[in-house]
Amino acid sequence: MWKQFRHVRHQLPVMGALGRTIGRALVGSGLTAAGLKRDVEKPIATPGPFLSASMGPVPAGLVSDYVRWCGGDPNRYLGAVPPHLFPHWSVPVLGRTLDALPYPLARILNAGCRIEIHQAIPAGEPMEVSASLDDVDDDGRRVLIRQRTVTRARDGEPLISADVHSIIPLRAKGGRKDRERPRAPEKGELLARHDLTGRAGLQYSCLAGDFNPIHWLRPYAAVFGFKGTLLHGFASAALVFEDLVRMRGCDPHEVRVLEARFTRPLVLPRRVEVWSEDSSLFMADGPGEPAYLTGSYVV
């Protein structure tokens, strides 16, 4: 645990962005009889403009500890940075694209991502990051948000691009039938098993920077009805990516696309399995069980 904690000093930009977003949301949101209060009179223009920032190099020690936590081999990333670490440098810019949204952002949850890898991210090099708000879908019960971020090298060449999907619940879940959740295949290829402790969310926070309290503070998670903290969706995507690379024996930069949907909150602690069927990926308690993550990949 303490190995991950020493990297907190590198997460100040991400922590500042999250604190700013949550603080603004707590001041501007409240409760009504129908659900969470929101100002629907404010127009939301999408797609929004691209906001940009320059980011410094990712520290080599952070990269090594992060890859180990994900179950990967740091030797596979000599001279490069894992593409699934993109939240570490993208979240500060992504957070700014949400400033005009009239919704309770303190309740925002990651619903999925699609990462497209154009070329390896060179280690020890600064990056240019841009992000935009692409779409907002409000049906009165929940808000679906899609953002896009692009990471470029100093010369402007794209390294990776990612679409990030989030959801903000506006009302309690009662009054409708639950949809059938996607399940892991009954017969597929088992890629890995992970014993995730109750500290897994805090460990990932120290490495990637997302210190949303729902991932490491049990009383905060309990306010939202969970018996334990939740693993980050980006953390589960990173675990699946490294499982795929290890089992396929391929170079991580040979993976061109990873798409992941976070279909069920992963409450910690928990033992989970990662399964593959053709080009599809699943994270669940076991074969045939409801999935926490469904996804696909292109090599």
DOKOL-445852 format. One line per 8 residues: number of its first residue (from 1); their letters; for each residue x, y, z of N, C-alpha, C. Coordinates in pm, whole numbers. Layout:
NUM = a = X/Y/Z/X/Y/Z/X/Y/Z | ... $
***
This chain:
1 = mwkqfrhv = 82/-120/0/0/0/0/86/126/0 | 189/127/87/270/248/98/347/277/-30 | 377/173/-109/445/196/-236/360/283/-327 | 228/256/-330/140/339/-412/121/479/-352 | 117/487/-219/88/613/-152/196/719/-181 | 319/674/-205/425/772/-228/407/850/-358 | 314/805/-444/292/874/-571/183/979/-562 | 125/998/-443/17/1096/-429/64/1236/-471 $
9 = rhqlpvmg = 190/1266/-445/241/1399/-480/235/1427/-629 | 229/1321/-710/221/1340/-855/77/1359/-903 | -19/1348/-812/-160/1351/-851/-228/1484/-822 | -151/1586/-786/-211/1712/-747/-300/1774/-856 | -260/1772/-985/-350/1828/-1087/-484/1755/-1095 | -481/1621/-1087/-605/1544/-1093/-689/1569/-969 | -625/1568/-852/-697/1591/-728/-760/1729/-726 | -688/1828/-778/-743/1962/-783/-864/1971/-874 $
17 = algrtigr = -859/1903/-988/-971/1904/-1082/-1093/1837/-1022 | -1074/1722/-955/-1186/1651/-895/-1244/1730/-779 | -1157/1789/-696/-1206/1869/-585/-1287/1988/-632 | -1240/2049/-739/-1311/2164/-796/-1448/2123/-847 | -1455/2010/-916/-1582/1963/-972/-1679/1924/-862 | -1632/1844/-765/-1720/1800/-657/-1764/1918/-572 | -1672/2011/-543/-1708/2126/-462/-1815/2211/-529 | -1799/2235/-658/-1900/2313/-730/-2033/2242/-732 $
25 = alvgsglt = -2029/2106/-745/-2153/2029/-750/-2225/2032/-616 | -2151/2021/-506/-2214/2021/-375/-2279/2155/-344 | -2219/2264/-390/-2276/2396/-368/-2401/2416/-452 | -2398/2361/-576/-2506/2391/-669/-2616/2290/-679 | -2611/2179/-601/-2714/2077/-613/-2793/2064/-485 | -2910/2003/-496/-2994/1979/-380/-3094/1871/-408 | -3190/1851/-317/-3288/1746/-333/-3427/1806/-345 | -3510/1744/-430/-3650/1778/-441/-3731/1652/-425 $
33 = aaglkrdv = -3863/1663/-423/-3946/1545/-408/-3931/1452/-526 | -3905/1508/-644/-3893/1425/-765/-3756/1361/-778 | -3657/1416/-710/-3523/1362/-724/-3421/1471/-705 | -3311/1463/-773/-3205/1563/-759/-3238/1687/-840 | -3220/1801/-778/-3251/1927/-842/-3152/1957/-953 | -3200/2009/-1064/-3111/2049/-1171/-3174/2166/-1245 | -3095/2251/-1300/-3142/2368/-1373/-3146/2333/-1521 | -3263/2289/-1567/-3274/2245/-1706/-3296/2362/-1800 $
41 = ekpiatpg = -3307/2483/-1745/-3326/2599/-1831/-3199/2639/-1903 | -3086/2601/-1847/-2959/2638/-1909/-2934/2553/-2034 | -2911/2616/-2148/-2884/2539/-2270/-2747/2473/-2263 | -2739/2353/-2319/-2613/2280/-2324/-2576/2262/-2470 | -2471/2327/-2512/-2428/2321/-2652/-2328/2207/-2669 | -2363/2113/-2754/-2271/2003/-2786/-2267/1984/-2937 | -2152/1941/-2991/-2026/1923/-2919/-1964/2056/-2878 | -1897/2054/-2763/-1836/2175/-2713/-1698/2196/-2770 $
49 = pflsasmg = -1636/2306/-2738/-1502/2335/-2789/-1397/2244/-2724 | -1286/2226/-2793/-1174/2151/-2736/-1097/2244/-2643 | -1076/2196/-2521/-991/2264/-2424/-858/2192/-2418 | -750/2265/-2404/-618/2203/-2414/-530/2241/-2296 | -429/2157/-2272/-330/2183/-2167/-204/2106/-2199 | -91/2158/-2150/36/2087/-2162/62/2012/-2032 | 101/1886/-2044/127/1802/-1928/273/1757/-1929 | 333/1753/-1812/471/1709/-1800/484/1559/-1813 $
57 = pvpaglvs = 606/1508/-1817/629/1363/-1829/573/1288/-1708 | 529/1166/-1732/484/1079/-1623/608/1020/-1556 | 622/1031/-1424/741/980/-1356/760/830/-1379 | 883/790/-1402/914/650/-1434/874/558/-1319 | 897/600/-1195/862/516/-1082/713/492/-1072 | 634/596/-1103/489/580/-1103/446/479/-1208 | 504/488/-1327/470/395/-1435/497/252/-1393 | 614/226/-1335/650/90/-1295/554/35/-1189 $
65 = dyvrwcgg = 526/115/-1086/436/68/-980/294/50/-1031 | 252/138/-1122/119/127/-1180/105/-1/-1261 | 203/-31/-1345/197/-152/-1428/195/-277/-1339 | 275/-277/-1234/275/-392/-1143/139/-408/-1077 | 78/-297/-1035/-53/-306/-971/-156/-364/-1067 | -143/-333/-1194/-237/-383/-1295/-208/-528/-1333 | -103/-588/-1276/-68/-725/-1309/17/-738/-1433 | 73/-626/-1479/155/-629/-1599/304/-638/-1568 $
73 = dpnrylga = 383/-644/-1674/528/-653/-1664/588/-518/-1704 | 652/-447/-1610/711/-316/-1645/812/-324/-1759 | 874/-442/-1779/971/-455/-1888/906/-441/-2025 | 776/-462/-2032/705/-444/-2159/685/-296/-2192 | 712/-210/-2094/690/-67/-2115/820/13/-2105 | 931/-51/-2133/1058/23/-2133/1053/131/-2240 | 1068/254/-2198/1063/366/-2292/924/409/-2332 | 821/355/-2266/683/387/-2304/595/395/-2180 $
81 = vpphlfph = 477/453/-2198/379/470/-2091/253/392/-2128 | 192/318/-2035/71/243/-2067/-41/335/-2116 | -107/300/-2224/-214/388/-2274/-332/398/-2178 | -356/293/-2098/-471/297/-2006/-445/382/-1883 | -327/443/-1873/-299/540/-1767/-345/680/-1806 | -413/693/-1918/-450/826/-1969/-530/910/-1870 | -611/852/-1776/-680/940/-1681/-586/1026/-1598 | -464/977/-1574/-367/1050/-1492/-340/1189/-1549 $
89 = wsvpvlgr = -332/1201/-1680/-303/1333/-1738/-424/1395/-1809 | -532/1319/-1829/-647/1371/-1904/-757/1427/-1815 | -773/1373/-1693/-885/1413/-1608/-888/1563/-1580 | -774/1631/-1557/-783/1775/-1533/-849/1852/-1649 | -822/1811/-1772/-883/1879/-1886/-1027/1831/-1906 | -1051/1701/-1889/-1188/1649/-1901/-1281/1716/-1802 | -1232/1740/-1681/-1315/1803/-1579/-1360/1943/-1620 | -1275/2016/-1688/-1309/2153/-1730/-1421/2154/-1832 $
97 = tldalpyp = -1437/2047/-1910/-1544/2044/-2011/-1682/2030/-1947 | -1688/1998/-1818/-1816/1979/-1750/-1863/2104/-1677 | -1786/2211/-1682/-1815/2328/-1600/-1954/2385/-1623 | -2004/2379/-1746/-2132/2443/-1776/-2252/2352/-1750 | -2229/2229/-1707/-2341/2136/-1690/-2419/2166/-1562 | -2553/2175/-1572/-2636/2207/-1455/-2683/2081/-1383 | -2592/1991/-1353/-2627/1863/-1292/-2544/1839/-1166 | -2587/1749/-1080/-2513/1716/-956/-2391/1630/-986 $
105 = larilnag = -2282/1694/-1019/-2163/1622/-1063/-2099/1539/-951 | -2135/1564/-827/-2082/1482/-718/-2128/1337/-731 | -2233/1312/-809/-2286/1177/-825/-2241/1110/-955 | -2152/1172/-1028/-2114/1119/-1158/-2038/988/-1143 | -2069/891/-1229/-2003/761/-1230/-1955/731/-1371 | -1840/668/-1380/-1785/629/-1509/-1865/513/-1566 | -1909/526/-1690/-1990/421/-1752/-1915/344/-1860 | -1796/392/-1901/-1722/319/-2003/-1623/408/-2075 $
113 = crieihqa = -1544/345/-2160/-1447/420/-2239/-1410/339/-2363 | -1362/411/-2462/-1307/349/-2582/-1172/414/-2608 | -1065/336/-2598/-929/387/-2615/-877/342/-2750 | -835/436/-2832/-773/405/-2961/-626/444/-2953 | -538/348/-2977/-395/369/-2963/-335/391/-3101 | -284/508/-3124/-227/542/-3254/-79/505/-3261 | -7/528/-3153/134/491/-3143/173/490/-2996 | 289/432/-2969/334/422/-2831/355/561/-2771 $
121 = ipagepme = 322/575/-2643/342/701/-2571/484/702/-2516 | 571/788/-2565/711/785/-2521/725/825/-2374 | 806/751/-2301/832/782/-2160/921/905/-2149 | 903/978/-2040/990/1093/-2014/966/1212/-2102 | 855/1215/-2175/827/1325/-2266/700/1398/-2223 | 697/1531/-2234/572/1605/-2208/469/1576/-2316 | 344/1605/-2286/235/1576/-2379/142/1697/-2389 | 71/1702/-2500/-35/1800/-2518/-169/1726/-2512 $
129 = vsaslddv = -258/1772/-2427/-386/1703/-2405/-500/1798/-2437 | -598/1748/-2511/-718/1826/-2538/-841/1741/-2508 | -952/1807/-2476/-1074/1735/-2442/-1194/1821/-2479 | -1305/1754/-2506/-1429/1825/-2538/-1548/1748/-2483 | -1658/1819/-2463/-1785/1758/-2427/-1860/1729/-2555 | -1880/1601/-2587/-1937/1564/-2716/-2089/1554/-2715 | -2147/1503/-2605/-2292/1481/-2606/-2344/1471/-2463 | -2469/1517/-2444/-2538/1507/-2316/-2680/1458/-2344 $
137 = dddgrrvl = -2720/1347/-2283/-2852/1289/-2305/-2924/1280/-2170 | -3026/1363/-2151/-3102/1371/-2026/-3244/1322/-2053 | -3282/1208/-1991/-3419/1158/-2009/-3503/1181/-1883 | -3454/1263/-1791/-3527/1291/-1668/-3498/1195/-1555 | -3447/1078/-1588/-3412/977/-1487/-3263/970/-1465 | -3188/989/-1576/-3043/987/-1569/-2987/1072/-1681 | -2862/1113/-1666/-2792/1188/-1769/-2676/1105/-1818 | -2667/1086/-1949/-2553/1019/-2009/-2465/1124/-2073 $
145 = irqrtvtr = -2336/1117/-2043/-2240/1217/-2090/-2130/1148/-2170 | -2097/1204/-2283/-1984/1153/-2362/-1882/1265/-2382 | -1758/1235/-2346/-1646/1328/-2365/-1541/1262/-2453 | -1458/1345/-2513/-1350/1293/-2596/-1221/1363/-2557 | -1115/1286/-2550/-984/1342/-2519/-880/1286/-2615 | -786/1370/-2654/-678/1331/-2745/-546/1370/-2681 | -453/1276/-2679/-318/1300/-2627/-223/1304/-2745 | -143/1411/-2753/-50/1428/-2864/93/1444/-2813 $
153 = ardgepli = 187/1407/-2898/328/1431/-2869/358/1579/-2888 | 479/1618/-2851/517/1760/-2864/509/1809/-3007 | 530/1719/-3104/525/1761/-3244/384/1762/-3301 | 283/1732/-3215/145/1736/-3259/88/1605/-3308 | 173/1502/-3320/124/1373/-3367/37/1308/-3259 | -80/1253/-3297/-167/1189/-3197/-106/1059/-3146 | -113/1041/-3015/-65/918/-2951/-182/826/-2919 | -279/878/-2846/-401/801/-2819/-519/897/-2820 $
161 = sadvhsii = -635/843/-2845/-760/918/-2828/-856/830/-2750 | -945/892/-2675/-1036/815/-2591/-1171/884/-2583 | -1276/805/-2594/-1412/850/-2565/-1446/801/-2425 | -1491/892/-2341/-1523/861/-2202/-1673/880/-2182 | -1739/778/-2129/-1884/779/-2105/-1910/783/-1955 | -2000/870/-1912/-2035/882/-1771/-2185/887/-1756 | -2232/860/-1633/-2375/863/-1604/-2397/936/-1472 | -2501/1018/-1468/-2542/1084/-1345/-2687/1043/-1318 $
169 = plrakggr = -2713/964/-1213/-2852/930/-1179/-2924/1052/-1124 | -3047/1073/-1168/-3127/1185/-1122/-3239/1144/-1029 | -3280/1018/-1038/-3389/969/-955/-3354/832/-899 | -3429/793/-796/-3412/659/-740/-3451/557/-844 | -3401/433/-828/-3420/330/-929/-3560/269/-930 | -3641/292/-826/-3770/224/-817/-3864/263/-929 | -3968/182/-946/-4073/213/-1042/-4050/162/-1182 | -3949/82/-1206/-3928/25/-1338/-3861/-110/-1324 $
177 = kdrerpra = -3880/-191/-1423/-3819/-324/-1422/-3670/-313/-1455 | -3589/-387/-1380/-3447/-389/-1410/-3421/-464/-1539 | -3339/-409/-1622/-3303/-477/-1746/-3208/-592/-1717 | -3212/-691/-1800/-3121/-805/-1785/-2979/-757/-1804 | -2895/-786/-1707/-2756/-743/-1715/-2676/-838/-1804 | -2578/-787/-1878/-2492/-876/-1955/-2414/-967/-1862 | -2384/-1086/-1911/-2318/-1188/-1830/-2190/-1236/-1898 | -2099/-1285/-1816/-1980/-1350/-1869/-2022/-1478/-1940 $
185 = pekgella = -1947/-1525/-2039/-1985/-1646/-2111/-1977/-1769/-2022 | -2067/-1864/-2048/-2062/-1991/-1975/-1937/-2070/-2011 | -1900/-2059/-2138/-1780/-2129/-2186/-1696/-2028/-2264 | -1585/-1994/-2211/-1495/-1902/-2277/-1354/-1930/-2229 | -1264/-1837/-2253/-1126/-1853/-2210/-1103/-1769/-2085 | -1064/-1834/-1977/-1033/-1762/-1854/-896/-1697/-1868 | -891/-1564/-1859/-764/-1492/-1872/-695/-1472/-1738 | -772/-1446/-1633/-709/-1416/-1504/-812/-1416/-1392 $
193 = rhdltgra = -762/-1429/-1271/-841/-1407/-1149/-772/-1297/-1068 | -853/-1211/-1008/-799/-1102/-929/-866/-1100/-791 | -785/-1105/-686/-834/-1089/-550/-819/-943/-513 | -929/-869/-522/-928/-725/-499/-965/-697/-354 | -873/-637/-280/-897/-608/-140/-980/-481/-127 | -1020/-452/-5/-1094/-329/21/-1012/-205/-2 | -880/-219/-15/-792/-105/-38/-760/-83/-186 | -816/-168/-273/-781/-159/-415/-817/-23/-474 $
201 = glqyscla = -930/34/-433/-969/165/-485/-873/274/-443 | -828/271/-318/-732/370/-271/-597/353/-340 | -556/228/-362/-429/203/-430/-432/260/-572 | -542/234/-644/-551/288/-780/-557/441/-777 | -627/497/-679/-634/643/-668/-495/703/-655 | -410/640/-573/-275/692/-553/-193/687/-682 | -223/591/-769/-146/572/-891/-200/653/-1009 | -333/667/-1018/-393/734/-1134/-449/871/-1100 $
209 = gdfnpihw = -476/896/-972/-516/1030/-933/-663/1053/-906 | -751/957/-938/-894/976/-917/-928/947/-771 | -934/1052/-689/-961/1037/-547/-1108/1063/-513 | -1198/1035/-605/-1340/1040/-571/-1362/953/-447 | -1419/1007/-339/-1431/932/-214/-1507/801/-225 | -1591/787/-326/-1668/663/-339/-1578/543/-364 | -1452/568/-403/-1359/460/-432/-1270/422/-313 | -1270/503/-206/-1179/471/-97/-1233/502/43 $
217 = lrpyaavf = -1350/567/51/-1407/604/180/-1542/533/197 | -1547/429/282/-1668/349/295/-1790/428/340 | -1779/518/438/-1899/595/476/-1955/677/360 | -1869/730/276/-1916/805/160/-1989/713/62 | -1931/594/37/-1997/498/-52/-2131/454/5 | -2140/443/138/-2264/400/201/-2377/500/179 | -2343/629/167/-2444/731/141/-2517/702/10 | -2447/640/-85/-2506/609/-214/-2559/466/-220 $
225 = gfkgtllh = -2565/398/-104/-2628/267/-96/-2537/148/-118 | -2405/168/-115/-2312/58/-138/-2253/10/-5 | -2234/-121/5/-2182/-180/129/-2031/-168/141 | -1966/-128/36/-1821/-108/37/-1784/-6/-68 | -1657/26/-76/-1610/119/-179/-1617/52/-316 | -1615/132/-421/-1624/80/-558/-1488/88/-626 | -1457/-14/-703/-1337/-7/-787/-1364/87/-903 | -1266/167/-939/-1279/257/-1054/-1305/175/-1182 $
233 = gfasaalv = -1390/228/-1268/-1408/164/-1397/-1279/160/-1476 | -1203/271/-1473/-1075/274/-1544/-978/169/-1489 | -987/140/-1359/-900/38/-1301/-934/-100/-1355 | -1062/-131/-1366/-1100/-261/-1420/-1060/-272/-1567 | -1070/-162/-1643/-1026/-165/-1783/-876/-190/-1792 | -798/-129/-1701/-653/-148/-1702/-618/-294/-1669 | -685/-353/-1572/-661/-493/-1537/-689/-583/-1657 | -801/-560/-1723/-839/-642/-1838/-737/-627/-1950 $
241 = fedlvrmr = -691/-505/-1975/-592/-481/-2080/-465/-562/-2053 | -415/-555/-1932/-291/-627/-1900/-312/-779/-1900 | -430/-825/-1862/-460/-968/-1871/-456/-1015/-2016 | -513/-933/-2103/-516/-967/-2245/-375/-974/-2302 | -293/-873/-2271/-155/-870/-2322/-75/-990/-2272 | -91/-1022/-2144/-15/-1133/-2086/-56/-1266/-2146 | -185/-1290/-2159/-232/-1420/-2208/-211/-1436/-2357 | -215/-1326/-2433/-192/-1334/-2577/-44/-1330/-2611 $
249 = gcdphevr = 39/-1292/-2515/183/-1285/-2540/220/-1178/-2640 | 140/-1073/-2647/167/-969/-2747/227/-845/-2681 | 284/-761/-2764/333/-632/-2716/211/-545/-2686 | 213/-470/-2573/95/-389/-2541/61/-286/-2648 | 159/-245/-2726/134/-145/-2829/77/-207/-2957 | 62/-341/-2958/-5/-406/-3069/-156/-397/-3056 | -205/-367/-2936/-349/-349/-2916/-385/-212/-2973 | -472/-212/-3071/-508/-87/-3137/-629/-20/-3071 $
257 = vlearftr = -725/-100/-3025/-847/-44/-2965/-887/-130/-2846 | -923/-66/-2736/-987/-133/-2623/-1114/-56/-2592 | -1225/-127/-2593/-1354/-67/-2559/-1409/-137/-2437 | -1456/-61/-2339/-1507/-120/-2215/-1633/-46/-2171 | -1733/-124/-2129/-1853/-68/-2067/-1858/-119/-1924 | -1881/-28/-1831/-1887/-65/-1690/-2035/-83/-1655 | -2077/-208/-1653/-2219/-242/-1652/-2276/-268/-1513 | -2190/-270/-1412/-2236/-302/-1278/-2131/-254/-1178 $
265 = plvlprrv = -2170/-185/-1071/-2070/-140/-973/-1995/-258/-912 | -1863/-248/-905/-1780/-353/-848/-1746/-312/-704 | -1820/-370/-610/-1805/-336/-469/-1692/-418/-409 | -1602/-350/-339/-1485/-412/-279/-1512/-451/-134 | -1440/-556/-85/-1346/-645/-156/-1421/-750/-237 | -1353/-807/-337/-1418/-906/-421/-1313/-982/-504 | -1342/-1109/-528/-1259/-1187/-621/-1333/-1195/-754 | -1266/-1152/-860/-1329/-1148/-991/-1246/-1226/-1091 $
273 = evwsedss = -1309/-1261/-1201/-1242/-1333/-1309/-1258/-1253/-1438 | -1159/-1264/-1525/-1163/-1198/-1656/-1170/-1307/-1762 | -1271/-1296/-1849/-1296/-1396/-1951/-1290/-1334/-2090 | -1253/-1417/-2186/-1250/-1375/-2325/-1332/-1473/-2409 | -1404/-1418/-2505/-1478/-1501/-2601/-1467/-1432/-2736 | -1392/-1493/-2828/-1358/-1428/-2955/-1286/-1296/-2923 | -1339/-1183/-2969/-1275/-1055/-2942/-1346/-978/-2831 | -1431/-1048/-2754/-1504/-985/-2644/-1437/-1015/-2511 $
281 = lfmadgpg = -1453/-922/-2415/-1393/-935/-2283/-1499/-914/-2176 | -1482/-983/-2064/-1577/-975/-1955/-1504/-981/-1821 | -1554/-907/-1724/-1509/-921/-1585/-1633/-952/-1502 | -1629/-1061/-1427/-1745/-1106/-1350/-1697/-1192/-1234 | -1791/-1234/-1150/-1756/-1323/-1038/-1721/-1463/-1086 | -1772/-1501/-1204/-1746/-1633/-1258/-1820/-1650/-1389 | -1806/-1766/-1456/-1874/-1789/-1583/-2025/-1783/-1567 | -2090/-1713/-1658/-2235/-1702/-1655/-2288/-1600/-1555 $
289 = epayltgs = -2200/-1535/-1479/-2243/-1439/-1378/-2257/-1299/-1440 | -2340/-1215/-1379/-2353/-1077/-1430/-2218/-1007/-1435 | -2193/-936/-1542/-2062/-876/-1565/-2050/-739/-1501 | -1933/-711/-1449/-1900/-575/-1405/-1847/-494/-1523 | -1784/-562/-1617/-1728/-498/-1736/-1753/-589/-1856 | -1797/-528/-1964/-1799/-597/-2093/-1719/-511/-2190 | -1654/-574/-2285/-1574/-495/-2377/-1529/-574/-2497 | -1445/-512/-2576/-1392/-575/-2695/-1256/-513/-2724 $
297 = yvv = -1181/-579/-2812/-1047/-528/-2844/-1018/-555/-2991 | -925/-477/-3043/-874/-495/-3180/-724/-497/-3170 | -661/-600/-3227/-514/-612/-3229/-467/-604/-3373 $
***
